[in-house]
Amino acid sequence: MTLQGYQFDKAKVTPEADAQLYSYLAQSSDNKVISGLTATATGLNVYVESGKALVQGRLVEVTQQHQLTAQANKTGYVCITVDLTQNNTSTGTPGTSNYVPVNNQLRLELVDILNQQDLNSGGLIYTFPIYSYTSTGTSVALTKIDKSFRTVETDWITISKGRYKFVYPRVAIAFDITGAGESFVQIGVLPKEFTPPFDRWFSAATTGTTTADDRHVMVRASDGAVVLWSPKSGTRYQSEISFTL
């Protein structure tokens, strides 16, 4: 059959299909730590605390502290590795209380280099780094990889003609622009992680008492551009807009 649907009655839904859906829905929140997974080191031992992450659309949970041991005089990464070259196994009988799946496709490990294939486009291995490390003969220094962790809050950050702020899960954008009769004014561009999954439209109020000169602001999903459309010449537009990711 050339047409396949997954979210339908009696349909067979594979883990791969689920992962593709969740990865798409998560957008910039895919490949992010959701909670926990902080790491510390004592000697050559690295300790990763419990937590959760979304990796290539797959929910991963570390349920208790995990210990890893680094080799001396090395550099590398503390990673969650999804390895689809491995086969999962199980014990017990499916559908009964003694059934236990054994996931051989998931590891928490130290790696020298990253291997990041797109698992949702035929790739087989994805190493998701949460910390980088450098070891000496007796100790390990850890550096958190900030981009692997979900941002919870920012200060106001300046873009070309405005500023934005993120306080999970909302993005606020503020601007103060006087129109010059242009067809549009680009207020700025949001980073990908703060871009909405679909175009958002807002009213841009003037500082006067009439709404006749109000215009619309679009936050574009494709590139994060924040655009004020057709501002009237000499009219001041001063607004703060916000949306939920």
NUPAPA-778425 format. One line per field, with one value per residue (C-alpha): residue in three letters; x, y, z. Coordinates in nm, 2 decimals. Example, Ala and Ser with C-alpha at 12.3 -4.5 7.8 and 13.67 -1.06 7.14 Angstrom:
2
vexdren	c(ALA, SER)
X	c(1.23, 1.37)
Y	c(-0.45, -0.11)
Z	c(0.78, 0.71)
END
This chain:
245
vexdren	c(MET, THR, LEU, GLN, GLY, TYR, GLN, PHE, ASP, LYS, ALA, LYS, VAL, THR, PRO, GLU, ALA, ASP, ALA, GLN, LEU, TYR, SER, TYR, LEU, ALA, GLN, SER, SER, ASP, ASN, LYS, VAL, ILE, SER, GLY, LEU, THR, ALA, THR, ALA, THR, GLY, LEU, ASN, VAL, TYR, VAL, GLU, SER, GLY, LYS, ALA, LEU, VAL, GLN, GLY, ARG, LEU, VAL, GLU, VAL, THR, GLN, GLN, HIS, GLN, LEU, THR, ALA, GLN, ALA, ASN, LYS, THR, GLY, TYR, VAL, CYS, ILE, THR, VAL, ASP, LEU, THR, GLN, ASN, ASN, THR, SER, THR, GLY, THR, PRO, GLY, THR, SER, ASN, TYR, VAL, PRO, VAL, ASN, ASN, GLN, LEU, ARG, LEU, GLU, LEU, VAL, ASP, ILE, LEU, ASN, GLN, GLN, ASP, LEU, ASN, SER, GLY, GLY, LEU, ILE, TYR, THR, PHE, PRO, ILE, TYR, SER, TYR, THR, SER, THR, GLY, THR, SER, VAL, ALA, LEU, THR, LYS, ILE, ASP, LYS, SER, PHE, ARG, THR, VAL, GLU, THR, ASP, TRP, ILE, THR, ILE, SER, LYS, GLY, ARG, TYR, LYS, PHE, VAL, TYR, PRO, ARG, VAL, ALA, ILE, ALA, PHE, ASP, ILE, THR, GLY, ALA, GLY, GLU, SER, PHE, VAL, GLN, ILE, GLY, VAL, LEU, PRO, LYS, GLU, PHE, THR, PRO, PRO, PHE, ASP, ARG, TRP, PHE, SER, ALA, ALA, THR, THR, GLY, THR, THR, THR, ALA, ASP, ASP, ARG, HIS, VAL, MET, VAL, ARG, ALA, SER, ASP, GLY, ALA, VAL, VAL, LEU, TRP, SER, PRO, LYS, SER, GLY, THR, ARG, TYR, GLN, SER, GLU, ILE, SER, PHE, THR, LEU)
X	c(0.00, 0.15, -0.06, 0.01, -0.16, -0.05, -0.30, -0.59, -0.80, -0.62, -0.31, 0.03, 0.23, 0.61, 0.85, 1.01, 0.68, 0.62, 0.96, 0.92, 0.59, 0.73, 1.05, 0.84, 0.60, 0.89, 1.07, 1.35, 1.28, 1.40, 1.74, 1.71, 1.73, 1.39, 1.49, 1.78, 2.08, 2.33, 2.68, 2.96, 3.30, 3.51, 3.85, 3.81, 3.44, 3.16, 2.82, 2.50, 2.19, 1.84, 1.64, 1.48, 1.56, 1.40, 1.65, 1.55, 1.18, 1.25, 1.18, 1.48, 1.48, 1.77, 1.59, 1.88, 2.23, 2.46, 2.84, 3.08, 3.46, 3.69, 4.02, 4.32, 4.44, 4.14, 3.89, 3.53, 3.17, 2.91, 2.64, 2.31, 2.35, 2.07, 2.21, 1.96, 2.22, 2.15, 1.85, 1.63, 1.54, 1.29, 1.22, 0.89, 0.57, 0.42, 0.09, 0.18, 0.33, 0.66, 0.73, 1.04, 1.18, 1.56, 1.66, 2.00, 1.96, 2.01, 2.33, 2.47, 2.84, 3.16, 3.26, 3.56, 3.37, 3.01, 2.82, 2.49, 2.30, 1.94, 1.75, 1.43, 1.57, 1.74, 2.03, 2.12, 2.33, 2.29, 2.51, 2.35, 2.61, 2.52, 2.87, 3.22, 3.51, 3.88, 4.07, 4.41, 4.58, 4.37, 4.06, 3.79, 3.68, 3.33, 3.17, 2.80, 2.68, 2.42, 2.26, 2.16, 1.95, 1.62, 1.63, 1.40, 1.44, 1.64, 1.68, 1.57, 1.78, 1.82, 1.73, 1.77, 1.46, 1.33, 1.40, 1.27, 1.25, 1.17, 1.02, 0.91, 0.68, 0.62, 0.82, 0.76, 0.87, 0.88, 0.93, 0.90, 0.90, 0.79, 0.67, 0.81, 0.56, 0.74, 0.56, 0.71, 0.97, 1.16, 1.19, 1.44, 1.48, 1.42, 1.66, 1.53, 1.45, 1.21, 1.04, 0.67, 0.58, 0.34, 0.30, 0.16, -0.02, -0.07, -0.20, 0.06, -0.11, -0.01, 0.06, -0.24, -0.60, -0.73, -0.71, -0.74, -0.37, -0.30, -0.11, -0.03, 0.29, 0.38, 0.62, 0.72, 0.77, 1.00, 1.28, 1.18, 1.15, 0.93, 0.77, 0.56, 0.34, 0.27, 0.34, 0.19, 0.45, 0.50, 0.30, 0.46, 0.40, 0.49, 0.38, 0.47, 0.34, 0.38, 0.30, 0.33, 0.57)
Y	c(0.00, 0.34, 0.54, 0.47, 0.63, 0.58, 0.75, 0.54, 0.26, -0.08, 0.08, -0.06, 0.22, 0.15, 0.33, 0.49, 0.64, 0.77, 0.92, 1.10, 1.25, 1.36, 1.50, 1.71, 1.83, 1.92, 2.13, 2.31, 2.12, 1.79, 1.68, 1.86, 1.77, 1.80, 1.77, 1.67, 1.49, 1.70, 1.56, 1.58, 1.41, 1.26, 1.14, 0.97, 0.88, 1.08, 1.07, 1.15, 1.23, 1.11, 1.30, 1.30, 1.40, 1.40, 1.26, 1.24, 1.22, 0.94, 1.00, 0.88, 0.86, 0.79, 0.66, 0.67, 0.81, 0.65, 0.61, 0.63, 0.60, 0.80, 0.69, 0.90, 1.19, 1.19, 1.43, 1.35, 1.37, 1.24, 1.12, 0.95, 0.72, 0.58, 0.29, 0.13, -0.12, -0.32, -0.55, -0.53, -0.84, -0.94, -1.19, -1.34, -1.36, -1.06, -0.95, -1.09, -0.94, -1.11, -0.96, -0.73, -0.56, -0.52, -0.21, -0.27, 0.04, 0.29, 0.38, 0.64, 0.65, 0.84, 0.88, 1.04, 1.18, 1.25, 1.04, 1.22, 1.06, 1.16, 0.86, 0.99, 0.97, 0.63, 0.70, 0.44, 0.60, 0.93, 1.05, 1.33, 1.51, 1.67, 1.74, 1.75, 1.64, 1.65, 1.40, 1.40, 1.11, 1.16, 1.38, 1.48, 1.84, 1.86, 2.14, 2.16, 2.18, 2.45, 2.40, 2.05, 2.18, 2.35, 2.72, 2.81, 3.19, 3.47, 3.84, 4.09, 4.03, 4.30, 4.23, 4.49, 4.71, 4.56, 4.30, 3.97, 3.77, 3.41, 3.28, 2.92, 2.86, 3.22, 3.44, 3.82, 4.07, 4.45, 4.73, 5.10, 5.20, 5.51, 5.43, 5.59, 5.46, 5.13, 4.82, 4.64, 4.68, 4.38, 4.42, 4.14, 3.76, 3.52, 3.23, 2.89, 2.77, 3.06, 3.04, 2.93, 2.62, 2.82, 3.19, 3.41, 3.74, 4.02, 4.38, 4.65, 4.94, 5.30, 5.54, 5.76, 5.73, 5.59, 5.23, 5.34, 5.33, 5.00, 4.75, 4.38, 4.21, 3.86, 3.62, 3.39, 3.03, 2.95, 3.18, 3.35, 3.70, 3.95, 4.18, 4.49, 4.53, 4.87, 5.11, 5.45, 5.73, 5.93, 5.70, 5.55, 5.18, 5.08, 4.73, 4.42, 4.10, 3.74, 3.38, 3.04, 2.79)
Z	c(0.00, -0.10, 0.14, 0.51, 0.81, 1.17, 1.41, 1.29, 1.43, 1.41, 1.26, 1.34, 1.49, 1.51, 1.75, 1.44, 1.34, 1.69, 1.71, 1.38, 1.51, 1.85, 1.69, 1.45, 1.72, 1.96, 1.69, 1.87, 2.19, 2.04, 2.15, 2.48, 2.85, 3.00, 3.36, 3.58, 3.42, 3.60, 3.63, 3.88, 3.90, 4.18, 4.07, 3.74, 3.81, 3.66, 3.82, 3.62, 3.82, 3.73, 3.47, 3.14, 2.78, 2.44, 2.18, 1.82, 1.93, 2.18, 2.55, 2.76, 3.14, 3.38, 3.69, 3.94, 3.96, 3.70, 3.74, 3.45, 3.47, 3.24, 3.11, 3.22, 2.99, 2.76, 2.62, 2.51, 2.60, 2.84, 2.61, 2.58, 2.28, 2.08, 1.87, 1.64, 1.51, 1.83, 1.88, 2.18, 2.37, 2.64, 2.92, 3.02, 2.83, 2.65, 2.81, 3.15, 3.47, 3.42, 3.08, 3.09, 2.77, 2.76, 2.57, 2.41, 2.19, 2.46, 2.65, 2.89, 2.82, 2.76, 2.39, 2.22, 1.92, 1.84, 1.58, 1.51, 1.23, 1.17, 1.31, 1.15, 0.80, 0.80, 1.04, 1.30, 1.57, 1.75, 2.04, 2.24, 2.45, 2.79, 2.91, 2.76, 2.97, 3.00, 3.22, 3.38, 3.55, 3.86, 3.79, 3.54, 3.46, 3.32, 3.11, 3.07, 2.71, 2.75, 2.41, 2.51, 2.80, 2.76, 2.84, 3.12, 3.14, 2.98, 3.04, 2.78, 2.47, 2.20, 1.84, 1.56, 1.63, 1.95, 2.22, 2.34, 2.66, 2.74, 3.06, 3.00, 2.82, 2.69, 2.45, 2.49, 2.22, 2.28, 2.02, 1.98, 1.61, 1.42, 1.07, 0.76, 0.51, 0.44, 0.32, 0.63, 0.90, 1.02, 1.40, 1.43, 1.41, 1.70, 1.76, 1.64, 1.99, 2.05, 1.71, 1.70, 1.52, 1.30, 1.20, 1.47, 1.42, 1.67, 1.67, 1.70, 1.88, 1.82, 2.11, 2.00, 2.11, 1.78, 1.66, 1.29, 1.24, 1.42, 1.22, 1.24, 1.36, 1.23, 1.39, 1.11, 1.18, 0.88, 1.00, 1.33, 1.16, 1.35, 1.10, 1.14, 0.83, 0.65, 0.94, 0.87, 0.81, 1.13, 1.35, 1.65, 1.73, 2.08, 2.19, 2.38, 2.24, 2.36, 2.27, 2.42, 2.26)
END
